[in-house]
Every structure is written in structure tokens, then in C-alpha cells.
Amino acid sequence: MIRRLPPLAALSLLLGLLAAMPGTARAQEPDHCAAIYQAATVGMMEHCFAASPETACIAAGDVTIQMQSGQTVTGAGSRARLGGVATIHARPGDGTAWSLASLAVPDLVNSRRAATLIVLGPAELVFDEAPDMQPGAAFNLQAPAEPFPCDGVARPGVLIQSPPNALTLLRANGHDMAVNGLALLSVDGDALIVSALTRETILAQSGAVIFAGHSVTVSADGVAPVAPYDPALVAHLPTEVLPVIEVVALPGSAEVIQPTPLFSRPAPAATTNAQVRAGLPVGVLGRSSDGQWLHVRTYDGRIGWVPLAALDVRVPGEIPVYDKAPPLPVRPFGSMQGYVKTDAERNILRAGPGQEFEMVATVPFWTDLALYGRSADGQWLYVETGDGVRAWISTLLISPSTPYSLAELPYAPGAGG
């Protein structure tokens, strides 16, 4: 049975008023929407990236954390112990910001790792007392009928990423579920919409398995049949701020009907060492102009091309056409990404990503530098010294102190290209 909370009538009314105000018309302009999105994701990286388990964090916008003690927590960068949180209100604001908050819900087996839940405002989470669940794992989600008045941000809901190779057990609006990979929760009136974006999500009461690319609607009447998700539900999700960046595929999926290599481009000569097994679903991203290849995301997260003949395609609607794959998403610039150490006896830091730029400083062998971003060609890193000097250093002069993926690093200001 679904527990019904009082509807957020005031929130919906405020959204309607905002949409009618002349000043909010600019929120529909693409550049303005892009700025709102960028500011919110940078805030998430600056304030909440890699938060400690059992933490609630305010990333951006108008968010209030109400504690069980009655205390309120506000302001970007503020954190609270998840076990003491009563509600999280992510309000619509005035049309110039996007409200985001994150939760680090501890893993049931290993409390040092956590699932990441991102609250996409405007929405409200009311937490249940659930002794059988981890702190923050049981909640009721409410959101207004109309989304935030900007076409360039995601619809309200909760974006969930489980830790690698682990299930995340949640109780949302009274329904138990296990998330393996990436999932999205949203609401439609009193109904809960559960969408699997990668791998699968399992509903405990009904036993329904939702594979990537599909959704179900759960209401007092039961669980609706599994169907490809609505593309509007999964548009503009801030996946680049998750612990593992994901690419969201088109609605539906394709089944691998014969084993095939994964190809780096749509050409027989571009085979890789990766193999895709028969019987597994893959997410479809696009197709080649000759119609003979599909660009896919495999069950285990690899991205590449496979021959159309190896797949049974079940994707409704149009599939984008391209022969050169779009660039993978990178993290927004703002927060520290890790540490590197210098390798040479004399390491030159420069004002820009290239030998032609002015020398800013030199640092000795085996110096720790904080890592913030990369150049467009991936040959230079934007770093900060212990005394606060930010500059560029060649990748030939450093070794990683902490793991990082060069492909995921954000482009720093002045990155070139």
C-alpha cells in the first residue's frame, strides 16, 4: 500500500505563477537553461562530490534540510547526518537556479561505500523510520505536476546510482526495490514511476524486473506492464556528477542474438578485444548512416559499435544517425578531482596548456599537486600547488597519486581546442 502525503499544492501553484511571470520567459532560452544546468552541476561537484556515507548535502538552488530535532540546514555546501534528516525540500526558486541535493546511502554489506541519490528539484523527500533499512533508504517522494520552468534541466525526481557490483535496497513511497546500476524515480500524481537507466531494477513485492531502457508505473492499483520509458523523463539528467559517469540510452533496448566483438567505429577493421555475449540486452545510442551498425552501451557499461545483424532491436521511435560517435560526457569544472605527483627534477608550471605559454612556477621532484581539469587534447593538466598557485603541467611530468580517469576530467578554463 502506498502511503499518501499531503500534496504539494503550494509548490505547484508557485510553479504556475512563475511560468506566468514575464521575467521567467528567459528561463526557456537555451543559453539561460544551459547556464542554470552548468551552475547546478558545478555546485554538485564543488560541494557534494564523493561525500562520506550517511550524508545529506545541499548542492545548489533553494534547498532546506529539516532535521528530526527541528533544526533546519540551508545553503549550498551544507551537510547533515542522514540518519537525523526528516525531510528535504528542493524548491523551484525564482527561475534562475536549479535545486539539487545529494544523499550518500550506506551499502548494506559494506558501510564504507554508498549509493548516490541525487534529488532533482522541485521535489520533496519525507523520510520514514525504517529499522530494517539503512539511513536514508526509506522515503516518500512528492513533486509538482509541472516540471521546473526550464526546458534544459531534468524533470523532478530522484536519480540513483548503486555502488559498483552491489545492489542498493530502497523503500520509495512504500515500495521495496533493489537497484543494480542506475535508476530514476519520478511521480505522476499518486503513482511512482520507476525507470531503469542501466542494468536492472527489481520490485520486491511484485517481482517485476525492469531492464535498462524501460519503466513501470506503480500505484494503488498495482504495477503496470513494463514498457520503454518516456524520453522526456530521462532528458538532461546530470549523470556527469555521479561517482561513475553513465550514458543514458534510448527507450527500449536491443538483445544480442549472436556473439559479436565490440567495434570502435562502424567498420569491420575497427574490432576491439571486447566481446558482447549473446542473450544480453544492450542500450541503443545511435546508428550508422548506412544502417548496418548500431552504437550501443553494453550491459557492463562499455560503449562501441556492433553489427545490426547481431541484434534484435526493440527501440520505439527514431534512432539518431551518425558515423562518428558523440564525445562522452565529462565532469563539470569546479572541484578537485584527485592528486598527482611530479616526476622530473625540475617541473615547470605554465599559464596555459602548451610550451608557448609563460612559465608560472617550478616545483621539485615528487611534489603533490591537486588536480582540477585537463586540456582539450589531454596533454596538459590544470593543477594547484600547496600554496594556492593554479597553472598547467604536462602529463609527461606527473604520476597519479590518486586514481582518476583522464577521459572523465573536466575541461578547465582556457583548455584550448
N, C-alpha and C positions, 0 to 999 in steps of 0.2 A: 504494500500500500504506500502511496506517495503522501508524504507529509506536506500539506499546503500551508504556505506562509502568506501573510497579507501581501497583496500585490503592490508593486512599486508605482502606485498611481501618480505620486508627485514627480517621480523620475520621468515617467512617460510624458506628463504634462509639460515638464520643463523642456524636454526634447522637442515637443511640438512648438513651444514658444520660441525656442532657439531657431528652429527651422523657418519660422515666420519672420524673424527679425532680419532687417536689411543687412545688418553688419555681418551676419553669418553666411551670406551668399558666397563670400570669398573662400569659405571652407570647402566648397565644391571645386574650386580651381585646382588643377593638377599640381601646380607648383606649391600651393599652400598645403595641400594634403601631403605631398612628399615631405615638406618641412615638418609637419606635425609628426609624421611617422618617424622621420630621422631623429628628431629631438627625443621622442619617447624611447626609441631603441638605444640611442646613446645613453640616456638616463639609466636604462636597464643594465647596460654594460658597466657604467661607472659605479652604480650603487649596489647592484644585486647579483652580478655575475659570480658564480662559484660560491654562493652563500653557504654557510655552515648548515648541516642538517638541523631540523626542527626550528627553522627561522622563517618569519614572515617579513618581507621587505617591500617598502614603497619605492617604486622606480620613477614614476613621472605622473604629472597631472594632479587631479583633485582626489586624493585617496585618504580615507580615515580608517585606522585600525582601532576597533573598540575592544578593550581587554575585559576579561571576566571581572576584574577588580573594579571596573568603572573608569579606569584611566583611558585616555584617548591618545593615539600616536598619529602624528601627521608629518608631512614634509618629506620630499624626495631624499632618499638615503636613510630614512629612519627604519629601524628594525625592531622586531618583537619576538619573544619566545612563542613559538607556535602553539605550545600546549596551553598557554594562557589567553589565546585570542578567542573572542566571542563572535565578532563579525568583521568583515572587510567590506567597506563601501567604496567602490570606484565610480565616482560621479561623472556626468558628462561634461562639466565645466562650461566655459563660455564659447566653445568652438575654436579655441586657439591652442588646445593641448589634448593629448590622448592619455587617459588614465590607465596606468599599468601597475600591477603589483605581482610579486612572485612568492611562492611558498616552496620550501625545501622539506618535503615529507620524508622522514627516515624510512629506509628499507626495513622490511620486517625481519630479514635474516641478518643483515649487516648494518647496524645503526650508523656506521661511519659514512655510508653512501646514502643518497637520497634521490627520490623522484623530484623533478622540477614541474611545478604548476604555475602557469602564468595567467593571472586574472586580466581579461581583456574588457576594459570598461566601455560603457557604463554597465556595471553589474554589482550584485551584492551576494556575498557568501556568508551564510549563517552556519556556524559550526555546531555539530551535535556532540553530546557527551557519549563516547563510544569506547568503553574499556577494552573491547576486543580489537580495536583498531589503533594504528599509530597516530600520534598527534597530527591533526590537520587532514586526516584521511577521510573523515566523515563530515559532510556539509550539505547544505541546501543552496542551490544556485537559483537566483532570480535575475531577470534582465528585462528591460522595457521592450515593448513590441517593435519599436522602431530603432534602428541602429544609430550609433553616433553620427552626427550630421557631417560626415566627410567620406567621400567615396574611396579614399585611398588608405583607409585603415580597416582592420578586421572587424567583423561583427562581434557583439558581446558574447562572452563565454569564458571557458577555461581550457587552455592548451596544456596538455600533459605529456611529459616525456619520462618514461621509466629509465632506471639505470641500465647500462649495457648488460645483457644476458640476465635480466631479472624481471620478475613481474611486479607491478605496482597494484596493490589491493586498495580499492576506494569504495566508499558508500556515498553516492551522489543522489540527492532527492529521494533517499530511501532505497536505492537500487545498488546492490553489490556488483562489483565488476573487477576484472583483472586486466590491466593494460600491459601489453607487451609491445614496446616501441612507442609510437607517437599517436595520440588520440585527441579529439576535441569534443568538449561538452558545450552544448548550447540549449536554449529553451524556446519553446513555442507555446505560449500560454502556460498551462499546467503540465505540458508534456516535456520530457527530456529527450534531446537528440544526441545520440552517441555516434561519433564518426571515427573510424579507424583510418589514420593517415599513413601509417607504416605497419607492417606485420599484422597483428590482430588484437582485438579486444573481446573479452568473453563476459557475457552477462550471467551472473551466478544463478539467479532464480529460474530463468528460462533455459539456460544452457546455450543460448544463441551465441554463435561465433561470428564476429564482424571482421572480415578481412579488409586489408588496405583498399581504399577507394570506395568504401561502402559505409552506409549509415543505417541506424534503426531509430525509430521513434518509440519511446516508452511512455505509456500513460496509464491512467486508472483502468483503461480497457484492455491492457496487455501490451505485448510487444508486436509492433507492426513488422511485416516482412522486410528482410534485408534488401536494400536497393542501393544503387550508386548514389553517392552524396551529391547534394546541390552545390555546384561550383561556387555560388555566392557565399556559402558557409565557410569555405576554406580559402577564400581570397585574402591576400595581404596579411597572412599570418606571420608574426615576427620570428620565424624559425632560426634566423641567423643569431639570435641571442640565447639559444638553447645550449646546453653543455655539448651536444653533438648537433651540428648543423644538418638539417634534413631538407630534401627537395620534395615538395608535395606534388603528387602525380594527378593526372586527370581522373574524373569519376570513373568507376568501374575498374577493370584490370584486364590482364591477358594471362592465359595459362600456357605454360611451356609444355608443348606436346612432344617434343623430341629434344634430346640434349644438344646444346649448342655452345660454342665459345662466345664470350663477350668481346665485341669489337670496339676499337677506339674511335672509329668513324665508319660511315656506311660504305664499306669497301671490303671485298674478300681478303685483300692483302693486309688489312689492319687488325688481324686477330690478336688477342692477348692470351695470357696464360690462364685467365679466369674462365671457369666453366659454369654454365647455368644448367641445373638438373631438370629433368622432365618432371612434371607434376606440380611444380611450384608456381604460385602466382607472381607476376611482375606488374609494377605500375608503369603506365604508359605516359611518356612526356611529349613525344612528337613522332613524326615520320619523315622519311626522305622524300625528295621531290619525285623520284621515280616510283615511289610506292612500294619498294621491295624491302625496306628496312624500317624498324621501329627503334626509337630512342627510349630506353626503359630504365627504371630503377629496380634492381633485383630485391628479393626478399631480405637479403642480408645487407642491403644499403649501397651496393655498388651501382654505378651509372655507366651505361655504354649502349652500344647498338647491337641488335640481334636481327637475323633474317626474319621477315614476315612469315615465311613458310614454317618456321619453328614454333609459331604461336597460334593459339585460338583467342582472337581478340574480342573482348566484350566491353567495349567502351562506347557509351552513347554520345552522340554529338560529334562535332568536328574535332579532328586531331591537328594540331599546328604542324605546318610543313617547314622544314629547314634541313640543310645538309651540313651545316656547321653548328654544333651544339652550343646553346647559350652558355655564358660563363656561369660557374657555380656561385652561389651566394657567399659573401664574405661578411665578417663581423663589422658592425659599425665602429668607427674610430671613437675612442674615448677612454677606455680603461686599459690598464696594464694587462698584457697577455702572457707574461712569463718573464724569465731571466735568461740572459746569455752571458758567457764569459769570453774575454778577449784571448786570442791565440798567439798573436805576434808580440815581439819585444816592444814595438812602438806602434800603437794603433791610433789612426787618425780619424777623428770625427769631423764631418763636413756639414756645411749649411744646407746642402741639397743632396739628392741621390745620384751622385756622379763625381768623377775625379776632377771635373772642371769647377766644382763649387769650392768656395772659400773654406779653408781649414778653421774649425771652431776650437778644437782642443785635441790633445793627445792623452791617451791613457795607457798605463803599463800593462804588462802581461798578466793574465788571469784576473782581470778586473770584472766585477759583477756589474752588468748594465740591465736596467729594466727595459723590457721590450713592449713597444706600443703599436707598431704597424710596419708596413713594407712599401716598397716602391712598386710601380706598375709592372716592371719587368721581373720583379722578385729577386733582384741582385743586391738590393740595399735594404737595411732595417732601420727603422726610426726608434731611437733608444734614449734613455735618460741616465745620466751619471748619478752617483750618490749625492753630489752637491747640487743637483737640480738642473744641470745643463742638458737640453734636448737637442739632438742632432742625428746625423745619418752615419752609419758604418757599413762597410761592405760585408756581405755574407761570408767572404773568404777569410775574414779576420776573427770570426767568432765560433764558439761551440755552444750548444744548448746547455743550460743549467737545469731548466725545467722543460718537460715535453711541450711542443707546440707544433701545429701544422702550418707550414708556410702558405698553403693554399687557402687556409681559413683566416689568415691575418688580415685586418682591415687595411685599406689604402690610407696612408697618412696624408695630411695636408701637404701639398707640393710634391705628391708622389710621382708626377710626371706621366706621360702617355696620354 
